[in-house]
Amino acid sequence: MSGTRQHEAFTEEERAAMKERAKEVRASTRRGAKADTEGEVLAKIAEMPDADRALAERIHALVRAEAPGLVPKLWYGMPAYARDGKVVCFFQSAQKFKSRYATLGFSDAAHLDEGGLWPTAFALTEPTAADEELIAALIRRAVG
């Protein structure tokens, strides 16, 4: 497959996310596993547009309160929270891939399995108090 055709397979935003991930891996290798990456996550959140930033700050606060053992880190340029180096959940801003809503996602390292079908991502626009309680419960269950 030619280089041009490969590039057509990914959007500009997807290519940017892959470049961010490569940069994160290189930085992690230089720093070592013990580095405090919460500052990097907070800086990335601060760069977001107002609506995404407010959601990301709330998700960050919920994750830190409900699962203090998860380590904040950047993952494809997104705020993510990991256990033993594996991402459990992450926040994807709407702006990241020019979507109409932000997303709270869970990886296969999250303990959300229930039967033969369960959700792994949730759209976020303006969570209510009840929605935030559901998010908190999902986070607690994910680290279960």
N, C-alpha and C positions, 0 to 999 in steps of 0.2 A: 504494500500500500504506500503510495507516495506521501511525502510529508504534508503536502497541501490537503490531501484527502483526510489524513489523520486529524488535522486541525479543524476541519469542517465537522468532525464528529463531536466536538466539544464547543460549548458556547464560550464567549470571552470570559464570563463570570466563572465558569467551571475551570478554565485554564488558570485564571487568577487564583482560585482556591487551591488548585494543585501546586502552584508555585509557592503559595503561603505555607502549605503543608511541608513541602521540601525544605523551606527556610526554617520551619519549626523543628523539624527533625535534626537539621544541622546544628541549630542553636542548642537543642537538648543534648546532643552528643558533646558539644563543647562545655556546657555547664555541668553535666552530670545529673544523675537522677535526684539529687538532694536539693536542687534549686527551688526557690520560692517563686512560683509562676503566677500567683494571684495578682500581683501588680500588673503583669502583662495582660491578664484577662480584664482587669478594671480599666486599663488604658484602652483596650479594644472597645469595651463598652462605651467609654467616654467619647470615642470617635463616631459613634452611631448617630443617625438622625434622631430627633427628639422622641418620636413615638417608639422606635425600636429601643432606644436607650432606656426609656422608662420601663419597658417590658423586661429588658435584659437585667436591669438593676433589681427588679422585683424577683425574677427567677434566681438571680445570684443570691439574693438574701434568703429566699426559701431553701435553696440547696444548702447553703451554709448553715442554716438553722436546723434543717431536718436531717441532714447527712454530713455532719462536720468532718467525718472521716474521708470524704471524697476530696480529691486534690484538684483545685481549679487549674486549668491549662488551656492553651489555644489548640484547636484542632481544625485544620483547614481554614484557619483564620476566624474561627467561631469560638465563643466561650464554651468550654466543655468541663466536665467533672469526672475524674477518673479514680478507679480503685486498682491498686497494684499495676499501674501503668495502662490499664484498659479503660477507655471511655465508657461511662455508664449512661450519661445523659449530656445533652448539648442544647444550646440556644442558637437558632439560625434567624438572623434578622430578615425582615421582609426585603430590605434593600440589597442583601447579599446576592440574591438571584433574581431581583426585580419581581418579587412575588407580591401578591396583594395582602399577605399576612405573614407574621413571624411564626416560627415553629419551635416547639419544645419536642425534642426527639430523644429516644432511648435506643441504645445499642443492644446487641444480643448479650452483653454482659449484665444487663438489667434483669432482675428477677420478676418480670411481669408476665411470664408464661401462664396462660390460663386456658386449658382445653386445647383445641386445635386452631384457635384464632384469637389474636389479641392485638390491640393497636400499639404502634411503636412511635407514632408522631401525632402531635396535637397542634392544631392551628390556634394562634393567639392573636386577639385583637384588643379587647378591653376586658380582661378577666374581672369577674365580680368576686366578692368575698367567698362565695360558695365555690367558684372556680378555683380560687387560690387554695382552698382547703382540699379540693380534689387533687390539685397539683402537689400539694404537700404530702398527701396520702400516697400518690404515685411515686414520689421521690423516696419516701420511707420504704415502700414495698420494693422498689428497684434495688435498694441496697440490702434488703432483707437478709 
